[in-house]
């Protein structure tokens, strides 16, 4: 099983090489490390199969991400990789099930439909790890890196955050938005969407860091600091 993990790492390095720094290979490796750490805290370390599913899902979760897909064939890269490595059907479907459901836009759609889907514990571990990497100091750095890659302005007080986001609004490219608004539209909501106790505990600290950052940001923006 170590061999398939090493091959997955190489696939991540190859396929995410051209992404900006908010969604590069380092992001995938951090999410993997966070997920395995959360798994230990959640008492999952006694099951090698569960840890393998968590590690592979965490490593591969952003390959084929809609924000970076150049052609539709890239959406099948992960499934093709797992097939070629001979992973049994049960493990493959558990990994793909995690990856397909963990996006924020998909959770917006579930919330709108009144669906309280929690999924298996390995899903919660991987999703929480991905969301932890969107919080705290790393989350701030990633947010501004992504905004810069899309030529978004830092902040414009005249452009208000969209607080009632639907999946369609979240993915729309028609509405002009700012990088700072993304904190209010998504990042500051993640703490309350954590699925595991271990994730909730870590998210609280990172969330507070971001709140403090934004308070200082607005002070400096308005010339009061």
Secondary structure as the mmCIF struct_conf table of DSSP 4:
data_model
#
loop_
_struct_conf.conf_type_id
_struct_conf.id
_struct_conf.beg_label_comp_id
_struct_conf.beg_label_asym_id
_struct_conf.beg_label_seq_id
_struct_conf.end_label_comp_id
_struct_conf.end_label_asym_id
_struct_conf.end_label_seq_id
HELX_RH_AL_P HELX_RH_AL_P1 UNK A 2 UNK A 15
TURN_TY1_P TURN_TY1_P1 UNK A 16 UNK A 18
BEND BEND1 UNK A 19 UNK A 19
TURN_TY1_P TURN_TY1_P2 UNK A 21 UNK A 22
BEND BEND2 UNK A 23 UNK A 24
HELX_RH_AL_P HELX_RH_AL_P2 UNK A 25 UNK A 41
TURN_TY1_P TURN_TY1_P3 UNK A 42 UNK A 43
TURN_TY1_P TURN_TY1_P4 UNK A 45 UNK A 46
HELX_RH_AL_P HELX_RH_AL_P3 UNK A 48 UNK A 60
TURN_TY1_P TURN_TY1_P5 UNK A 61 UNK A 64
TURN_TY1_P TURN_TY1_P6 UNK A 66 UNK A 68
BEND BEND3 UNK A 70 UNK A 71
HELX_RH_3T_P HELX_RH_3T_P1 UNK A 72 UNK A 76
HELX_RH_AL_P HELX_RH_AL_P4 UNK A 77 UNK A 84
TURN_TY1_P TURN_TY1_P7 UNK A 85 UNK A 86
HELX_RH_AL_P HELX_RH_AL_P5 UNK A 89 UNK A 101
HELX_RH_AL_P HELX_RH_AL_P6 UNK A 104 UNK A 112
TURN_TY1_P TURN_TY1_P8 UNK A 113 UNK A 114
HELX_RH_AL_P HELX_RH_AL_P7 UNK A 121 UNK A 132
TURN_TY1_P TURN_TY1_P9 UNK A 133 UNK A 134
BEND BEND4 UNK A 135 UNK A 135
HELX_RH_AL_P HELX_RH_AL_P8 UNK A 136 UNK A 149
TURN_TY1_P TURN_TY1_P10 UNK A 150 UNK A 151
BEND BEND5 UNK A 154 UNK A 154
TURN_TY1_P TURN_TY1_P11 UNK A 157 UNK A 158
BEND BEND6 UNK A 159 UNK A 159
TURN_TY1_P TURN_TY1_P12 UNK A 163 UNK A 164
HELX_RH_AL_P HELX_RH_AL_P9 UNK A 167 UNK A 171
BEND BEND7 UNK A 173 UNK A 175
HELX_RH_AL_P HELX_RH_AL_P10 UNK A 179 UNK A 185
TURN_TY1_P TURN_TY1_P13 UNK A 186 UNK A 186
HELX_RH_3T_P HELX_RH_3T_P2 UNK A 187 UNK A 193
BEND BEND8 UNK A 196 UNK A 196
HELX_RH_AL_P HELX_RH_AL_P11 UNK A 197 UNK A 221
TURN_TY1_P TURN_TY1_P14 UNK A 222 UNK A 223
#
